[in-house]
Amino acid sequence: MSLAQMHREDIKAALRKKYGTIRQFEIDHDLSRGAVHEVLRNRRWARVERAIAEALGVSDSQSEKTDSSRMAGAHGLSAEAK
């Protein structure tokens, strides 16, 4: 299973089980306050995603194929306009 396939509540629960709080996970991994929250809200942040994946023992979502339709939507372009 990869990080991208996990539900965000499962990720939060797993981090809390292992570290007590999500903030403690961020402190232990020298991450800024709210970094995990931003990743769980679908912000791409490779360093945080990698730290979460390593902590949970799953593969990093960065290694997966990027969804081009998501990227096109983020820039306001449709797939046909390319």
N, C-alpha and C positions, 0 to 999 in steps of 0.2 A: 504494500500500500504506500502511496505517496502522500505528501502533505496536502496537495491539491485535492485529493480524493476524500480527505477527512472533513467532517463537519466542524465548523468553528467552535461549537460548544464542546465537542469531544477534545479538541486541541486545548481549549482552556481548562477543561477538567483534568486532562493528563498533566498539564503543567502545574496545576494546583496540587495534584496528588504528589508530584515529585518535589516541588519547591515550596509548597505551602501557600504562596501567593504568586500571581503573575509578576508583580513588582519585584519580588525576590529573584525570580528568574531573570528579569531585566538587569538587576544589580549584579548578579553572579556572572552574567555574560557581557557586562559593560555596555548595556544598551540604554538608550535614552528612555525616559518615562513615556509610556504610551506607545512604544515601538510595536509591541505585540498587537495592541489594539488596531493600529494602522494596517498591519499586515492582514489581520482578520477582516478588515473592511476592504480587502482586495487591492491595497496599495502594494505595488511591487517594491520590495526592499530586500535585496539578495542576502545581505549580511544577517538580517533578522530571520528570514526564512531558513537559511542554512543553520543558524543556531537552534531554532525550534526543531527542525528535522533531526539534527544530531541528538538533541535532548530526548526526543521521543523515539529515536531509532527507526525512523522512516526515511524514504528517499526525499530529496529536495525537489520541490516543484520547479525550480529553475532548470533542472536537467530535462524536463519534459518539453515537448514541442510547444511553441508559443501559438496561441490561438489568434490567427491573423484577423478574424472578424472582430475580435475584442479590440485589437490594436487599431483597426480602421475606425471603429466606433469612437474610440477615445480621441481621435483627431477630427471627428466630424465628417469623415469620408465614407462613402459606401464602397462596397467591394467592386461595383460596376464603374465607379468614377476613377479607379486606378488605372 
